[in-house]
């Protein structure tokens, strides 16, 4: 897997939601439409 432009080779997040297009790294896809319902 290649690192994107400006990506840090020392700091990265691994995908745990399964939605990343850059697996095994997180690309932030899980934030799309995320809502934190405190009453859930």
KOLGUMI-730989 format. One line per field, with one value per residue: residue number from 1; residue in three letters; z, x, y negated of N, C-alpha, C in turn. Coordinates in steps of 0.2 Angstrom, whole numbers. Layout:
KOLGUMI-730989
n (NUM | ...) .
res (ALA | ...) .
nc3 (Z | ...) .
nc1 (X | ...) .
nc2 (Y | ...) .
cac3 (Z | ...) .
cac1 (X | ...) .
cac2 (Y | ...) .
cc3 (Z | ...) .
cc1 (X | ...) .
cc2 (Y | ...) .
end
This chain:
KOLGUMI-730989
n (1 | 2 | 3 | 4 | 5 | 6 | 7 | 8 | 9 | 10 | 11 | 12 | 13 | 14 | 15 | 16 | 17 | 18 | 19 | 20 | 21 | 22 | 23 | 24 | 25 | 26 | 27 | 28 | 29 | 30 | 31 | 32 | 33 | 34 | 35 | 36 | 37 | 38 | 39 | 40) .
res (UNK | UNK | UNK | UNK | UNK | UNK | UNK | UNK | UNK | UNK | UNK | UNK | UNK | UNK | UNK | UNK | UNK | UNK | UNK | UNK | UNK | UNK | UNK | UNK | UNK | UNK | UNK | UNK | UNK | UNK | UNK | UNK | UNK | UNK | UNK | UNK | UNK | UNK | UNK | UNK) .
nc3 (0 | -4 | 2 | 3 | -4 | 7 | 18 | 34 | 38 | 50 | 58 | 58 | 55 | 57 | 47 | 54 | 52 | 40 | 28 | 21 | 7 | 6 | 12 | 22 | 29 | 37 | 29 | 33 | 29 | 38 | 45 | 37 | 37 | 50 | 66 | 82 | 93 | 109 | 116 | 112) .
nc1 (4 | 3 | 8 | -1 | 1 | 9 | 7 | 11 | 24 | 27 | 16 | 0 | -17 | -26 | -38 | -54 | -67 | -69 | -73 | -63 | -54 | -41 | -35 | -24 | -25 | -33 | -45 | -53 | -67 | -76 | -81 | -91 | -106 | -108 | -115 | -117 | -127 | -132 | -143 | -144) .
nc2 (6 | -11 | -27 | -41 | -58 | -69 | -61 | -54 | -44 | -39 | -41 | -35 | -29 | -13 | -5 | -1 | 0 | 5 | -2 | -9 | -15 | -14 | -3 | 6 | -6 | -20 | -31 | -40 | -38 | -32 | -43 | -49 | -55 | -53 | -52 | -57 | -50 | -53 | -48 | -35) .
cac3 (0 | -5 | 6 | -1 | -4 | 13 | 23 | 38 | 38 | 57 | 62 | 54 | 58 | 53 | 46 | 58 | 50 | 33 | 23 | 18 | 0 | 6 | 17 | 29 | 32 | 38 | 25 | 36 | 27 | 43 | 47 | 32 | 39 | 57 | 71 | 89 | 97 | 116 | 118 | 109) .
cac1 (0 | 7 | 6 | -3 | 5 | 9 | 6 | 16 | 26 | 27 | 9 | -6 | -22 | -28 | -45 | -57 | -74 | -70 | -75 | -58 | -52 | -34 | -34 | -26 | -25 | -40 | -45 | -59 | -73 | -81 | -84 | -96 | -113 | -108 | -119 | -116 | -133 | -131 | -148 | -145) .
cac2 (0 | -17 | -32 | -47 | -64 | -72 | -56 | -53 | -37 | -38 | -42 | -33 | -25 | -8 | -5 | 4 | 0 | 9 | -6 | -13 | -13 | -13 | 2 | 6 | -12 | -24 | -37 | -44 | -36 | -31 | -50 | -52 | -55 | -50 | -56 | -54 | -51 | -52 | -44 | -28) .
cc3 (0 | 0 | 2 | 0 | 3 | 19 | 27 | 38 | 45 | 61 | 57 | 58 | 54 | 53 | 51 | 56 | 43 | 27 | 19 | 11 | 0 | 12 | 17 | 33 | 32 | 33 | 27 | 33 | 32 | 46 | 43 | 35 | 47 | 61 | 78 | 93 | 104 | 119 | 115 | 114) .
cc1 (4 | 4 | 4 | 2 | 4 | 7 | 12 | 18 | 27 | 21 | 4 | -11 | -24 | -35 | -48 | -64 | -75 | -72 | -69 | -56 | -44 | -32 | -27 | -27 | -32 | -39 | -50 | -66 | -78 | -84 | -90 | -103 | -113 | -111 | -119 | -122 | -132 | -137 | -149 | -144) .
cc2 (-6 | -22 | -38 | -53 | -67 | -68 | -55 | -46 | -35 | -38 | -40 | -29 | -19 | -8 | 0 | 4 | 4 | 5 | -10 | -11 | -12 | -8 | 5 | 0 | -16 | -30 | -41 | -43 | -35 | -38 | -52 | -50 | -53 | -55 | -53 | -55 | -49 | -48 | -37 | -23) .
end
